[in-house]
C-alpha cells in the first residue's frame, strides 16, 4: 500500500497542475472576451494533450501553464486570429516571456513591454483589445 502513495501523490500533483494551467489560461481567454465554446474546446484539447507531456516529464510541471497558453495561441492563429491581442496594438498578439520558463508574462513585441502575468490579463485590456474584432 505504501508503494502506491508516491504514485497517487504524483497523480494528484499532476492533476492539480493541469487544472491550474487550464484556470489561468481560461482567465485570460475570458479577459479578452474570447470565452466561446470553440475556443474553450481548444483550451481543453491543449490541456488534455499536455497531460501526456507532463506525466513523462514531471520536472516540467512549472512550465505547464505557459506551454498550454502557447498551444492555444498556435491553434487559434489559423481559426480565430491572434490571441491574446495587445491592448494597444490589437493586430499584434502578446507573447509569453520566457517562452519556456516559470512565471511567464504576456509581453507586446511592438514596444508596449510587459502587459501582465499569465492568468492576470485585465478584462479592461481584453475588451479594449477586442474592440476591433467582430
Buried (B, 14 or more C-beta within 10 A) or exposed (E): EEEEEEEEEEEEEBEEBBEBBBEBBBBBBBBBBBBEEEBBEBBEEBBEEBBEBBEEEEEBBEBBBBBBBBBBBEBBEEEBEBBBBBBBBBEBBBBBBEEEEEEBBBBBEEEBEEBBEBBEBEEEBBEBBBEEBE
